[in-house]
Amino acid sequence: MRRRAWLAVALALVAVTGAACSSSSAATPSASPTGIAVTLSDFKIKPADTEAPAGPVTFDLTNDGPSDHTFFMVKTDLADDALPVADHLVQVDQLDVVAEIDRFPAGTEQSLSVDLQPGAYVMFCNLTGHYESDMHTAFTVT
């Protein structure tokens, strides 16, 4: 009789331990990217949101202007209108560039995925004179 009781206890422990292991692994969250639409036009950059949680973020860019644009995103504590400029271009070699898309034509769309750390960022177009024409915006990652 004792042997059966010990066997029942042992089987119960195995069942409880197995259930605990399987439920903890099933509860592990997976990081899914945050999607943010961004419209570029002459001369504005308008993200649907100006804040995102840290982790993977996909920017869905639409060039809604009549001219080509670029997209740069830098991590910086500088204000969005205080980036270093020379000869009407932002000096990206002096900044921490985390994402960029070279010139893309009017009427087109591009997507760009980036793994972002918490902090302050600036997104802007870096064609000659576009940044100086107010084509920039601040972005925060929490």
Backbone as a ProteinNet text record, in pm:
[ID]
protein_1_A
[PRIMARY]
MRRRAWLAVALALVAVTGAACSSSSAATPSASPTGIAVTLSDFKIKPADTEAPAGPVTFDLTNDGPSDHTFFMVKTDLADDALPVADHLVQVDQLDVVAEIDRFPAGTEQSLSVDLQPGAYVMFCNLTGHYESDMHTAFTVT
[TERTIARY]
81.1	0	86	191.4	281.8	347	381	446.4	355.4	228.7	133	119.7	122	111.7	232.3	352.6	474	470.9	425.1	415.6	316.9	206.9	107.1	164.7	239.3	301.9	405.8	485.8	589.7	526.8	421.5	353.4	290.3	235.9	176	283.6	400.2	510.6	557.1	566.8	607.7	505.1	378.7	272.7	275	291.4	293.7	416.6	533.1	656.3	646.6	594.7	578.9	484.4	374.7	279.2	341.4	418.1	481.9	582.1	659.2	758.8	691.6	586.6	523.8	449.4	388.2	314.5	407.7	526.1	617.3	676.6	705.5	761.2	653.3	529	421.5	391.3	422.2	392.3	501.3	610.6	718.8	673.4	674	628.1	732	685.5	776.9	762.5	875.3	873.9	824.5	716.1	669.5	697.3	736.8	775.2	657.6	690.3	594.3	598.2	483.9	478.8	436.5	512.1	480.7	483.8	372.2	365.2	429.1	509.4	574.7	552.8	498.9	477.1	580	648.3	743.2	682.3	684.8	634.1	719.8	697.2	777.3	716.8	768.5	890.8	859.9	802.2	763.1	790.2	816.8	817.2	712.4	611	500.7	485.9	542.7	517	378.9	313.5	183.9	197.1	312.4	343.5	483.9	505.1	639.4	705.8	650.1	704.8	678.2	775.6	759.5	833.4	792.2	867.2	998	1097.6	1225.7	1203.5	1287.6	1278.8	1262.6	1215.4	1202	1089.2	1123.2	1025.9	1038.6	925.9	925.1	862.6	938.6	889.2	842.1	714	656.3	650.2	743	761.7	687.3	618.7	551.8	604	657.7	700.2	580.1	514.5	392.1	418.1	546.5	580.5	606	624.1	653.8	801.7	886.1	1029.4	1083.2	1204	1271.1	1299.6	1315.2	1353.3	1447	1512.7	1589	1528.6	1567.3	1521.1	1640.8	1668.4	1773.2	1712.2	1762.9	1724.7	1852.7	1870.5	1990.5	1949.4	2031.3	2012.2	2095.3	2029.2	2098.7	2019.6	2091.6	2026.3	2004.3	2047.8	2026.3	1879.1	1831.7	1695.5	1687.1	1566.4	1551.6	1593.2	1593.4	1635.6	1777.2	1855.7	1990.4	2101.1	2073.7	2176.9	2284.3	2408.8	2515.6	2493.5	2499.1	2474.6	2592.2	2633.3	2733.2	2693.6	2702.9	2666.1	2525	2432.6	2290.1	2260.3	2354.5	2334	2368.1	2292.7	2326	2454.7	2545.3	2673.6	2656.8	2606.8	2572.8	2694.9	2814	2934.9	2965.5	2899	2916.8	2807.1	2719.9	2603	2596.6	2515.6	2493.2	2372.8	2400.3	2294.1	2249.7	2119.9	2066.6	1984.9	1944.9	1867.6	1880.1	1882.5	1882.8	1832.9	1766.4	1726.5	1773.8	1849.8	1896.8	1778.4	1805.8	1703.6	1598.7	1471.4	1364.7	1262.4	1214.3	1133.1	995.9	943.6	807.6	708.9	606.6	502.1	538.8	652.2	691.2	685.5	693.2	691.5	811.7	861.8	972.3	944.9	998	990.3	1130.9	1145.8	1276.2	1254.8	1320.1	1307.4	1435.7	1418.8	1532	1504.5	1608	1596.6	1643.2	1550.2	1581	1596.5	1694.2	1719.1	1647.5	1617.8	1553.8	1638.9	1572.3	1643.9	1573.7	1643.6	1592.2	1651.5	1568.4	1607.5	1556	1614.8	1565	1557.2	1444.7	1432.6	1427.5	1492.7	1500.8	1534.2	1510.2	1553.4	1684	1781.2	1911.2	1946.2	1847.7	1878.8	1910	1986.7	2030.7	1913.8	1923	1824.7	1697.8	1670.5	1545.2	1539.3	1647.7	1650.2	1627.8	1695	1682.3	1543	1469.5	1332.3	1229.7	1274.8	1188.3	1149.6	1228.7	1197.5	1269.2	1222.3	1278.7	1176	1190.6	1101.8	1169.5	1134.3	1186.3	1108.4	1176	1115	1173	1088.7	1132.4	1107.6	1206.6	1192	1195.9	1092.2	1080.6	1122.3
-118.2	0	125.4	125.3	239.9	264.4	157.3	168	239	207.5	272.9	421.1	455.9	596.2	674.3	618.3	685.4	698.8	598.3	601.8	709.1	722.8	825.4	964.9	982.4	1112	1144.5	1048.1	1069.7	1107.1	1039.2	1070.6	1209.2	1245.9	1379.2	1487	1465.7	1561.6	1577.1	1467.4	1474.1	1551.5	1528.9	1599.2	1748.3	1785.4	1926.5	1995.1	1930.9	1988.7	2006.7	1910.1	1921.3	2033.2	2048	2154.9	2290.9	2302.2	2430.3	2468.6	2372.5	2402.9	2443.9	2372.4	2405.4	2537.7	2571.4	2697	2817	2805	2919.6	2947.7	2845	2871	2923.8	2884.2	2933.8	3080.4	3126.4	3263.7	3361.9	3312.7	3401.7	3486.8	3621.4	3706.9	3715.4	3726.6	3747	3891.1	3951.1	4092.1	4101.5	4174.4	4198	4344.7	4373.1	4510.7	4608.1	4728.5	4837.8	4895.3	4920.8	4979.1	5125.1	5211.2	5353.6	5405.3	5460.8	5522.7	5661.1	5693.7	5824.6	5880.5	6002.8	6068.4	6178.4	6176	6280.8	6361.4	6493.3	6581.3	6706.7	6795.3	6917.9	7018.4	7047.7	7010.1	6970.3	6854.6	6802.2	6652.7	6609.2	6466.8	6450.6	6368.1	6350.4	6202.9	6162.4	6025.5	6017.4	5903.3	5883.3	5890.5	5849	5857.8	5915.1	5992.5	6048	5979.5	5864.7	5788.5	5640.6	5557	5412.4	5345.4	5224.2	5150	5098.4	5078.5	5023.7	4887.3	4856.8	4728.4	4748.8	4646.3	4656.4	4751.1	4841.9	4936.9	4934.5	4924.6	4932.1	5064.7	5141.9	5268.1	5243.3	5270	5257.6	5398.2	5428.2	5562.8	5580.2	5693.1	5730.3	5865.4	5874.1	6002.4	6061.7	6154.6	6216.3	6351.3	6383.3	6513.2	6503.7	6617.4	6619.2	6597.2	6587.1	6568.4	6449.2	6407.2	6299.1	6341.8	6241.5	6266.9	6157.2	6181.9	6079.9	6067.8	5963.6	5948.1	5910.8	5993.7	5965.2	5968.7	5882.1	5886	5876.5	5974.9	5978.6	5977.9	5912.9	5915.2	6031.5	6128.2	6248.8	6319.5	6391.9	6476.8	6618	6643.8	6774.7	6790.9	6915.1	6943	6910.8	6881.5	6843.4	6954.2	7079.3	7189.6	7238.5	7157.8	7199.5	7104.9	7024.1	6933.1	7012.7	6961.1	7034	7036.1	7155.6	7173.6	7247.8	7205	7275.5	7260.3	7367.4	7366.8	7311.8	7345.6	7311.7	7163.3	7087.7	6945.5	6916.7	6826.1	6780.6	6699.4	6725.3	6655.8	6522.1	6422.1	6293.3	6220.8	6252.8	6188.1	6230.4	6332.9	6379.3	6325.8	6242.9	6195.8	6043.3	5990.3	5846.3	5808.8	5775.1	5738.7	5595.4	5578.4	5445.6	5388.7	5475.3	5429.5	5531.1	5480.7	5572.3	5502.7	5581.2	5537.9	5646.7	5604.8	5699.3	5757.7	5844.1	5912.4	5813.8	5847.2	5766.7	5860.4	5821.4	5909.3	5943.2	6054.9	6097.3	5988.2	5970.6	5873.8	5730.1	5706.6	5569.4	5546.3	5419.9	5380	5291.6	5299.9	5216.1	5177.7	5064.4	5023.9	5004.4	5033.8	5024.9	4976.6	4866.5	4813.2	4839.1	4885.2	4922.3	4873.8	4825.6	4789.5	4910.3	4981.4	5108.5	5093.4	5164.2	5171.8	5295.2	5298.1	5416.5	5541.7	5653.4	5779.4	5873.1	5983.9	6087.2	6068.4	6088.5	6071.3	6189.3	6205.7	6302.6	6232.2	6248.5	6198.7	6319.2	6306.3	6420.1	6375.2	6466.6	6449.4	6526.1	6464.1	6529.9	6563.7	6599.2	6657.4	6805.3	6863.3	7001.9	7094.8	7158.5	7256.8	7202.5	7073	7018.8	7026.9	6989.4	6999.2	7144.3	7236.6	7378.9	7433.9	7362.3	7403.5	7337	7293.2	7237.8	7091.9	7017.7	6878.2	6789.1	6798.6	6722.1	6713.9	6613.1	6600.2	6517.6	6545.8	6471.2	6339.6	6238.6	6109	6054.7	5994.6	5943.9	5794.6	5722.9	5580.4	5558.9	5494.4	5475.3	5336.8
0	0	0	83.6	88.5	-46.7	-110.3	-239.8	-339.5	-340.3	-428.9	-395.8	-268.6	-226.8	-275.9	-259.8	-308.4	-459.5	-527.6	-672.9	-717	-647.4	-680.1	-657.5	-547.5	-518.9	-625.7	-662.9	-764.7	-898.4	-937.6	-1063.6	-1058.6	-944.6	-929.8	-942.6	-882.2	-892.3	-1036.3	-1108.1	-1248.7	-1329.4	-1304.8	-1378	-1347.8	-1220.5	-1182.4	-1240	-1231.5	-1284.1	-1435.3	-1505.1	-1650.7	-1688.4	-1616.4	-1645.2	-1618.5	-1510	-1478.2	-1585.7	-1632.7	-1736.9	-1866.4	-1903.7	-2031.5	-2025.3	-1910.9	-1905.2	-1902.2	-1841	-1837.2	-1973.9	-2051.7	-2184.7	-2279.4	-2258.4	-2343.9	-2315.6	-2193.5	-2156.8	-2199.1	-2254.1	-2295.5	-2412.8	-2396.7	-2506.2	-2617.2	-2738.3	-2849.8	-2895.9	-2929.7	-2971.6	-3115.2	-3134.1	-3270.2	-3302	-3424.6	-3457.7	-3451.5	-3408	-3410.9	-3551.8	-3611.4	-3745.7	-3738.7	-3804.9	-3805.2	-3948.3	-3991.7	-4124.5	-4117	-4217.6	-4224.8	-4364.5	-4372.3	-4500.7	-4519.3	-4633.3	-4669.9	-4783.3	-4768.7	-4873.2	-4873.3	-4966.3	-4971.6	-4876	-4769.4	-4702.9	-4560.9	-4542.6	-4412.5	-4404.3	-4281	-4248.3	-4139.6	-4166.5	-4071.9	-4035.8	-3921.2	-3874.3	-3809.9	-3823.5	-3760	-3607.9	-3556.2	-3412.8	-3399	-3294.4	-3269.4	-3151	-3111.2	-3000	-3023.2	-2981.1	-2993.6	-2878.8	-2843	-2741.9	-2801.5	-2715.4	-2760.8	-2824.2	-2920.8	-2989.1	-3138.6	-3207.4	-3352.7	-3394.7	-3485.3	-3539.9	-3691.6	-3759.8	-3905.6	-3946.5	-4022.1	-4074.9	-4217.5	-4242	-4376.1	-4434.8	-4524.4	-4577.8	-4709.5	-4721.9	-4846.2	-4889.7	-5011	-5065.6	-5137.2	-5068.7	-5118.5	-5185.4	-5204.1	-5262.5	-5411.5	-5473.9	-5617	-5648.1	-5542.4	-5567.2	-5489	-5523.5	-5452.2	-5308.7	-5220.7	-5082.3	-5035.6	-4921.8	-4851.8	-4712.9	-4640.1	-4502.2	-4417.2	-4318.3	-4221.7	-4082.7	-3995.3	-3855	-3774	-3683.3	-3599.5	-3452.7	-3371.5	-3225.7	-3174.9	-3107.5	-3063.8	-2954.7	-2870.9	-2771.8	-2825.3	-2947.8	-3008.9	-3047.6	-3045	-3091.8	-3241.1	-3288.5	-3429.3	-3525.7	-3480	-3567.4	-3537.6	-3464.8	-3424	-3471.6	-3573.2	-3624.3	-3697.8	-3701.1	-3770	-3921.1	-3979.6	-4122.8	-4184.8	-4304	-4384	-4529.8	-4604.4	-4746.4	-4768.4	-4678.5	-4687.8	-4673	-4612	-4584.2	-4438.3	-4374.9	-4240.5	-4248.8	-4157.6	-4154.2	-4082.1	-4154.8	-4095.5	-4041.3	-4091.2	-4040.1	-3896.5	-3846.7	-3709.1	-3616.4	-3668.7	-3593.4	-3591.1	-3499.7	-3487	-3574.6	-3700.8	-3796	-3765.8	-3738.5	-3708.7	-3824.6	-3917.7	-4033.8	-4145.8	-4267.7	-4382.2	-4507.1	-4589	-4722.8	-4817.5	-4915.7	-5015.5	-5090.8	-5177.2	-5257.4	-5308.4	-5280.2	-5341.5	-5404.6	-5522.2	-5607.2	-5550.4	-5596.5	-5562.5	-5601.7	-5518.4	-5548.6	-5516.8	-5449.2	-5417.3	-5266.8	-5230.7	-5090.5	-5062	-4941.1	-4895.3	-4750.9	-4707.6	-4567.2	-4514.8	-4386.3	-4322.3	-4179.7	-4141.8	-4006.4	-3929.2	-3804.3	-3719.7	-3577.7	-3509.7	-3368.7	-3288.5	-3225.9	-3159.6	-3008.9	-2955.3	-2811.4	-2756	-2627	-2569	-2589.8	-2613.3	-2629.7	-2725.4	-2755.6	-2845.2	-2984.7	-3084.9	-3224.3	-3306.1	-3424.7	-3521.8	-3655.9	-3726	-3863.1	-3955.8	-4072.9	-4164.4	-4305.1	-4400	-4538.4	-4553.1	-4620.8	-4633.2	-4778	-4856.6	-4987.5	-4966	-5053.9	-5039	-5006	-4888	-4845.9	-4783.5	-4792.5	-4740.7	-4588.3	-4519.5	-4373	-4330.6	-4395.5	-4361.9	-4394.7	-4480.3	-4514.2	-4423	-4305.4	-4201.1	-4225.6	-4300.7	-4327.4	-4225.7	-4100	-3989.5	-3878.5	-3792.4	-3675.9	-3569.2	-3444.7	-3330	-3315.1	-3259.7	-3237.1	-3106.4	-3023.4	-2893.7	-2883.8	-2828.6	-2803.5	-2652.5	-2600.2	-2454.6	-2411.8
[MASK]
++++++++++++++++++++++++++++++++++++++++++++++++++++++++++++++++++++++++++++++++++++++++++++++++++++++++++++++++++++++++++++++++++++++++++++++

